[in-house]
Amino acid sequence: MLLLAGLILLPLFMMAQKPTRVKLIKADFARYDKRLGEDIQRLIGNVILKHDSTYLYCDSAYLYEATNSFDGFGSVRIKASDTLNIYSDLLNYKGNSRVAELHHNVRLIDRRATLYTDHLWYDRKTKIAYYTTGGKIVDSSNVLTSRKGYYYTDLKEAYFKDSVKLVNPDYVMLTDTMLYHTETEVSFFFGPTTITSDENLIYCENGWYDTRNDKSRFSRNAYMITKEQKLMGDSLYYDRKLDFGKAYNNVMLNDTVQDMLVLGDYGEFRRKAGYAFVTDSAVAVMVDKQDSLFLHADTLYIHFDSTEQIEYMKGYFKTKFYRKDMQGMCDSMIYSFTDSTIFLYKEPVLWSDENQLTADSIRIAMANNKVDTLALLGNSFIISMDDTLSRNTFNQIKGKVMTGYFRNNQLSKIMVIGNAETVYYIREEDGGLLGINVAYSSDMEIKLKDSDVITITYIKQPDAHTYPPTELPVEKRRLKNFKWLEDRRPMNQQEIFIW
């Protein structure tokens, strides 16, 4: 109980303490002038006053003993501590509240920063200096201006509000609200903020910036814009010295030159190294008004040339893509933007209309956002379903290397080079099966119309036979290494995530 009483009485005792008096330490002249009022002392020349442990200097002053205050004029200085001094032309100091009000050419000089304003209040109890009519703080590398500012001298923190601007040799930062540490030179912002430099423009509504080490973190509608790209994410990290950025959650890289979006939940942007990558549900969208391409892979790498334009994109592991007229999957791929060519590697599969195309690797050449030619390289195989009702008969073309030529996004001609083989079902106009053609040749040329074979031209050592349906055994109706992979074909953009 006694302890509790002590805890209660202690603050009451402190509150009851009388304020200390402002003391005159020195002045060249001290005069009383009744015309000024009772208990008013006029001090002239090299005035030094002391309140508690704080010394106050000025050229001349009026000392008001009744109110324990004074007005100081000319060469005003408040020595608040060994590292903190405040200068001005005019000073009004109230000893009872320990508040100083300074006017004209005000400078607050701390160890690492200097505050400039024309009107400043300094509260010795709270050790807070503040202005409301405009001011700036200058340190070793930054000039920070605002309409309102609060400087916590013991914490070495400054809080700025209204039209805040930080100017650094490398960038300019504009915001509405900022907290700035003068010791560490780290700024925190809590409203719409833009950071503009020669390299990029950054926007966010919350974050921090280490101006000494050029490292930063941004959130709330954060994005970074370079000459050709826009990087967005729920949270962005950026190292200006390394020109290196990270993005977390709902990541989007938008390239305006190639009309491409890359989406995911984690990404890195390494400008000096010339590449960026996105992973975790990564998707690239090649935007087209009529038929956009949606591509997914575990990780998508985007490589830039010296002008920061996208040169090519790589997809690594479990790559799958969808477009209305073309779908595909493979282990890894490269999309070259310089010549509009797509390379598919490791067990690639390509679907075009009714055709399934496989090979050791596939090269697709685009023109005007349409397939122009494609090359099947090594163990090439094209399969299409002959009878969609029975779903058991397939037209097949096989060879070492194939080149497919497209017209209006449909296969119009196929050249087969090396060990060419075909199995083709011959039907009447009404759909009745006439026979099954099995052919072998060194090379072949196959012409198609509306996905149907019109002619097959055998080149070098042809061996072709047409069998009645009942005479060709079932095991002969499918070429070696036949695989029908329709169940893995993406039928819409959501199915690119299903491996």
C-alpha positions in Angstrom: 0.0 0.0 0.0 2.9 2.4 0.8 4.5 1.5 -2.5 1.2 2.3 -4.3 0.9 5.6 -2.5 4.5 6.5 -3.5 3.7 5.8 -7.1 0.7 8.1 -7.0 2.4 10.9 -5.1 5.5 11.0 -7.2 4.0 12.5 -10.3 1.9 14.8 -8.1 5.1 16.0 -6.5 6.7 16.5 -9.8 3.7 18.5 -11.1 3.8 20.6 -8.1 7.5 21.7 -8.7 7.9 25.4 -9.3 9.4 26.4 -12.6 13.0 27.5 -12.4 13.9 31.1 -13.1 15.6 32.5 -16.2 18.9 33.8 -15.0 21.1 36.6 -16.4 24.7 35.4 -16.7 26.1 38.4 -18.6 25.4 41.6 -20.6 27.4 44.6 -21.4 24.6 46.9 -20.1 21.5 46.2 -18.0 18.9 49.0 -17.6 15.4 49.4 -16.1 13.1 51.6 -18.1 9.7 52.4 -16.4 8.2 53.2 -19.7 8.6 49.5 -20.7 6.7 48.4 -17.6 7.4 47.1 -14.1 10.0 44.3 -13.6 11.2 44.6 -17.2 15.0 44.7 -17.7 16.7 45.9 -20.9 19.9 44.0 -21.7 22.3 45.3 -24.3 25.5 43.7 -25.8 26.7 40.1 -25.6 23.7 38.9 -23.6 24.0 35.5 -22.1 21.0 33.9 -20.2 20.6 30.6 -18.6 17.6 28.4 -18.0 18.2 25.1 -16.3 21.2 23.7 -18.2 20.4 25.6 -21.4 22.4 28.7 -22.4 20.7 31.4 -24.6 22.6 34.1 -26.4 21.6 37.3 -28.2 22.8 40.9 -29.0 20.1 42.5 -26.8 17.0 41.4 -24.9 14.0 42.4 -22.8 13.9 40.2 -19.6 10.4 40.0 -18.1 10.8 38.9 -14.5 7.1 38.7 -13.7 6.4 36.2 -16.4 9.8 34.5 -16.3 10.4 35.1 -20.0 12.3 37.3 -22.4 12.6 38.6 -26.0 16.0 38.3 -27.6 17.1 40.3 -30.7 20.0 39.8 -33.1 22.5 36.9 -33.3 20.1 34.7 -31.3 21.5 31.3 -30.3 20.1 28.5 -28.1 22.7 26.0 -27.0 20.3 23.1 -26.3 23.0 20.4 -26.0 26.6 19.7 -27.0 25.4 18.7 -30.5 22.3 20.9 -30.9 22.3 24.7 -31.5 19.4 26.9 -32.7 20.0 30.3 -34.4 17.7 33.1 -35.5 17.2 36.9 -35.6 14.4 37.1 -33.0 13.5 34.9 -30.0 10.6 34.8 -27.6 11.3 32.5 -24.7 8.8 31.5 -22.0 10.6 30.0 -18.9 7.5 28.6 -17.3 6.6 26.5 -20.3 10.1 26.2 -21.6 9.0 27.0 -25.1 11.1 29.1 -27.5 9.6 30.8 -30.5 12.1 31.9 -33.1 11.7 34.2 -36.1 13.7 35.1 -39.3 16.7 33.1 -40.6 16.1 30.3 -38.2 18.7 27.4 -38.3 18.6 24.3 -36.1 22.0 22.6 -36.4 22.4 19.1 -35.2 25.3 16.7 -35.6 24.2 15.4 -39.1 21.6 17.8 -40.3 20.6 21.4 -40.4 17.0 22.6 -40.3 16.1 26.0 -42.0 12.9 27.9 -41.6 11.6 31.4 -41.0 9.4 30.6 -37.9 10.2 27.8 -35.5 8.9 26.6 -32.1 11.2 24.6 -29.8 9.8 22.9 -26.7 12.6 22.1 -24.3 10.4 19.7 -22.2 9.6 17.5 -25.2 12.7 18.4 -27.1 10.6 18.9 -30.2 11.1 21.6 -32.8 8.4 22.3 -35.3 7.3 24.7 -38.1 4.0 25.2 -39.9 4.9 27.8 -42.6 7.5 25.9 -44.6 11.0 24.7 -43.9 13.8 22.3 -45.0 16.4 20.0 -43.6 19.8 19.6 -45.3 22.2 16.7 -44.5 25.2 15.2 -46.3 23.3 14.0 -49.4 19.6 15.2 -49.2 17.6 18.4 -49.2 14.2 17.8 -47.7 11.4 20.5 -47.8 7.8 20.5 -46.5 5.0 22.8 -45.4 4.9 21.4 -41.9 7.7 19.7 -40.0 8.4 18.3 -36.5 11.9 17.5 -35.5 12.4 15.2 -32.4 15.9 16.3 -31.4 16.5 13.5 -28.9 15.3 10.7 -31.2 17.0 12.3 -34.3 13.7 11.9 -36.2 11.9 14.4 -38.3 8.2 14.2 -39.3 7.1 16.1 -42.4 3.6 16.8 -43.7 2.1 18.6 -46.7 4.1 19.0 -50.0 7.1 17.0 -48.8 10.0 16.9 -51.3 13.3 15.1 -50.9 16.0 16.0 -53.4 19.0 13.6 -53.8 21.7 13.9 -56.5 20.3 10.7 -58.0 16.5 11.1 -57.6 13.6 13.3 -56.4 11.0 12.0 -54.0 7.6 13.6 -53.6 5.1 12.6 -50.9 2.4 13.8 -48.5 3.7 12.4 -45.2 7.2 11.3 -44.2 9.3 10.3 -41.2 13.0 10.8 -41.6 15.9 9.6 -39.4 18.7 12.1 -39.6 21.3 9.7 -38.1 20.6 6.8 -40.5 19.2 8.9 -43.4 16.3 6.5 -43.7 12.9 7.9 -44.8 9.5 6.3 -44.2 6.5 7.5 -46.2 2.8 6.9 -45.4 0.9 8.3 -48.4 1.1 8.6 -52.2 4.8 8.8 -53.1 6.7 9.1 -56.3 10.5 8.7 -56.7 11.8 10.0 -60.1 15.3 9.3 -61.5 17.0 9.0 -64.9 16.6 5.2 -64.6 13.0 4.8 -63.5 9.9 6.1 -61.7 8.7 4.5 -58.5 5.3 4.9 -57.0 3.8 3.6 -53.7 1.6 4.6 -50.8 3.7 3.1 -48.0 7.4 2.2 -47.7 10.9 3.2 -46.7 14.0 4.4 -48.4 17.6 4.1 -47.1 19.1 7.2 -48.8 22.6 6.5 -47.6 22.7 2.9 -48.9 20.2 3.4 -51.7 18.0 0.5 -50.6 14.2 0.7 -50.3 10.9 -1.2 -49.8 7.5 -0.2 -51.2 4.0 -1.4 -50.7 0.3 -0.4 -51.4 -0.2 -0.1 -55.1 3.5 -0.1 -55.6 5.1 -0.1 -59.1 8.3 0.8 -60.9 8.4 2.1 -64.5 11.6 2.0 -66.7 11.9 3.1 -70.3 10.1 0.0 -71.7 8.7 -1.9 -68.7 6.4 -1.5 -65.7 6.9 -3.7 -62.6 4.1 -4.1 -60.1 3.6 -6.1 -56.9 2.0 -6.0 -53.5 5.5 -5.3 -52.2 8.7 -4.1 -54.0 12.3 -4.1 -52.8 14.8 -2.0 -54.8 18.6 -1.6 -54.5 19.5 1.5 -56.7 23.3 0.9 -56.5 22.9 -2.7 -57.9 19.9 -1.7 -60.0 18.2 -4.7 -58.6 14.5 -5.1 -57.7 12.3 -7.7 -56.1 8.5 -8.0 -56.2 6.3 -10.1 -54.0 2.7 -11.3 -54.5 0.5 -10.3 -57.5 3.6 -9.5 -59.5 3.1 -8.1 -63.0 5.8 -7.1 -65.5 4.3 -5.2 -68.4 6.4 -4.6 -71.5 4.7 -1.9 -73.7 7.0 -2.5 -76.8 6.1 -6.3 -77.1 2.6 -6.0 -75.7 3.4 -8.6 -73.1 2.4 -9.2 -69.5 4.3 -11.5 -67.2 2.4 -12.4 -64.0 3.4 -14.4 -60.9 3.8 -14.2 -57.1 7.6 -13.5 -57.0 9.9 -11.7 -59.4 13.4 -10.2 -59.7 14.6 -7.4 -62.0 18.3 -7.2 -62.6 18.8 -4.4 -65.0 22.7 -4.3 -65.0 22.7 -8.1 -65.7 20.1 -7.6 -68.4 17.4 -9.9 -67.3 14.3 -10.4 -65.0 12.5 -13.5 -63.9 9.1 -14.3 -62.5 8.1 -17.5 -60.7 5.4 -19.0 -58.5 2.3 -19.4 -60.8 4.2 -17.5 -63.5 2.2 -16.7 -66.7 3.2 -14.7 -69.8 0.5 -13.2 -71.9 1.4 -12.1 -75.5 -1.4 -9.7 -75.9 -3.3 -9.6 -79.3 -6.7 -8.1 -80.0 -7.9 -11.3 -81.7 -6.0 -14.1 -80.1 -3.7 -13.7 -77.1 -1.2 -16.4 -76.1 -1.1 -17.5 -72.5 2.1 -19.3 -71.4 2.9 -20.9 -68.0 6.2 -22.3 -66.7 7.7 -22.8 -63.2 10.0 -19.9 -63.9 10.0 -17.3 -66.8 13.2 -15.5 -67.6 13.1 -12.3 -69.6 16.4 -11.1 -71.2 16.9 -7.5 -72.4 19.3 -6.0 -75.0 21.5 -2.9 -74.5 18.5 -0.6 -75.2 16.4 -2.4 -72.5 14.0 -4.0 -75.0 13.1 -7.6 -74.5 15.3 -9.8 -76.7 14.0 -13.3 -75.7 12.1 -15.1 -73.0 12.9 -18.5 -71.5 10.4 -20.8 -69.8 11.9 -23.5 -67.5 10.2 -26.7 -66.4 6.6 -27.7 -67.0 6.0 -25.2 -69.8 2.5 -25.1 -71.3 0.7 -22.6 -73.5 -2.7 -21.9 -74.9 -4.0 -19.9 -77.9 -7.2 -20.5 -79.7 -5.5 -21.8 -82.8 -2.4 -23.4 -81.2 -1.6 -25.1 -77.9 1.6 -26.8 -76.7 3.7 -28.1 -73.8 7.3 -29.0 -73.2 9.9 -29.1 -70.5 11.5 -25.8 -71.5 11.2 -23.2 -74.2 12.7 -20.0 -75.7 10.7 -17.2 -77.3 12.9 -15.0 -79.4 11.3 -11.5 -80.0 14.0 -10.4 -82.5 12.8 -12.9 -85.1 9.5 -14.0 -83.6 10.6 -17.6 -83.2 9.6 -20.1 -80.5 11.8 -23.1 -79.6 10.3 -26.0 -77.6 12.7 -28.5 -76.0 12.4 -31.9 -74.2 9.4 -33.9 -75.1 7.5 -31.1 -76.8 3.9 -31.4 -78.0 2.2 -29.0 -80.3 -1.5 -29.0 -81.2 -2.8 -27.2 -84.2 -6.5 -27.7 -85.2 -6.9 -31.5 -85.4 -3.1 -32.2 -85.5 -0.8 -33.3 -82.7 2.9 -32.7 -83.5 5.8 -34.2 -81.5 9.6 -34.3 -82.0 12.8 -34.1 -80.0 12.5 -30.3 -80.4 10.2 -28.0 -82.3 10.8 -24.6 -83.9 7.9 -22.3 -84.6 8.3 -19.2 -86.8 5.7 -16.5 -86.4 4.7 -13.7 -88.8 2.2 -11.0 -88.0 1.3 -13.0 -84.9 0.4 -16.1 -86.9 2.3 -19.3 -87.4 4.2 -19.1 -90.7 6.4 -22.3 -90.6 7.4 -24.9 -88.1 10.2 -27.4 -88.0 10.0 -30.8 -86.2 13.6 -31.8 -85.5 14.4 -35.5 -84.7 11.8 -38.3 -84.3 9.1 -36.1 -85.9 5.5 -37.3 -85.6 2.2 -35.8 -86.7 -1.1 -37.5 -85.6 -4.7 -36.5 -86.3 -7.8 -38.5 -85.4 -9.5 -40.0 -88.4 -12.8 -41.0 -87.0 -14.0 -38.9 -84.1 -16.9 -41.3 -83.4 -14.8 -44.4 -82.9 -11.8 -42.4 -81.6 -9.6 -45.3 -82.5 -8.3 -44.5 -86.0 -5.5 -42.1 -86.6 -3.8 -40.6 -89.6 -0.1 -40.5 -89.0 3.1 -39.0 -90.5 6.5 -39.8 -89.2 10.1 -39.0 -90.1 13.4 -37.6 -89.0 12.8 -34.0 -89.8 9.6 -32.2 -90.9 8.8 -28.7 -92.0 5.2 -27.5 -91.8 4.0 -24.6 -93.8 0.9 -22.6 -92.7 -1.7 -20.6 -94.6 -4.2 -18.6 -92.6 -3.0 -20.4 -89.5 -3.7 -23.9 -91.0 -1.2 -26.5 -92.1 -1.1 -26.4 -95.9 2.0 -28.4 -96.7 4.4 -30.8 -94.8 7.9 -31.7 -96.1 9.3 -34.9 -94.5 13.0 -35.5 -94.8 14.5 -38.9 -93.8 12.7 -42.2 -93.1 9.3 -40.9 -94.0 6.3 -43.1 -93.0 2.5 -42.6 -93.2 -0.6 -44.3 -92.2 -3.7 -42.7 -93.9 -7.3 -43.8 -93.8 -9.0 -43.4 -97.2 -12.7 -42.6 -97.0 -15.6 -42.0 -99.3 -17.5 -38.7 -99.4 -20.1 -40.1 -97.1 -17.5 -41.2 -94.6 -17.3 -44.9 -95.5 -13.9 -46.4 -95.1 -12.4 -47.6 -98.4 -8.9 -48.6 -97.2 -5.8 -47.9 -95.2 -2.8 -46.5 -97.0 0.6 -47.4 -95.5 3.6 -45.8 -97.1 7.4 -45.6 -96.7 9.8 -43.3 -98.5 13.1 -41.5 -98.0 11.3 -38.2 -98.2 7.7 -37.0 -98.7 5.6 -33.9 -99.6 2.1 -33.8 -98.2 -0.4 -31.2 -99.1 -3.5 -30.4 -97.0 -6.7 -28.4 -97.1 -8.9 -27.8 -94.1 -6.7 -30.3 -92.2 -7.4 -33.1 -94.7 -4.7 -34.7 -96.8 -5.1 -33.9 -100.5 -2.0 -35.4 -102.0 1.1 -37.4 -100.9 4.1 -37.2 -103.1 6.8 -39.9 -102.4 10.4 -38.8 -103.0 13.1 -41.4 -103.3 12.5 -45.2 -102.9 8.7 -45.2 -102.3 6.9 -48.3 -101.0 3.2 -47.7 -100.6 0.3 -50.1 -100.2 -3.4 -49.6 -99.7 -5.0 -52.4 -97.6 -8.7 -53.2 -97.3 -9.7 -52.4 -93.7 -10.1 -56.1 -92.8 -6.7 -57.1 -94.1 -4.4 -54.8 -92.1 -3.8 -56.1 -88.6 -4.5 -53.6 -85.7 -0.9 -53.6 -84.6 0.2 -52.4 -88.1 -2.2 -49.4 -88.0 0.0 -47.4 -85.6 3.5 -46.4 -86.3 6.3 -47.2 -83.8 6.4 -44.8 -80.8 2.7 -43.8 -81.4 1.4 -41.6 -78.5 -1.9 -39.9 -78.4 -1.8 -37.1 -75.8 -5.1 -35.4 -76.2 -5.9 -35.6 -72.5 -2.9 -33.3 -71.8 -4.0 -30.6 -74.3 -5.1 -27.3 -72.7 -8.5 -26.4 -73.8 -8.6 -23.0 -72.2 -6.1 -20.5 -70.6 -6.8 -21.9 -67.1 -5.6 -25.4 -68.1 -2.0 -24.3 -68.7 -1.5 -24.8 -65.0 -2.5 -28.5 -65.2 0.5 -30.6 -66.0 
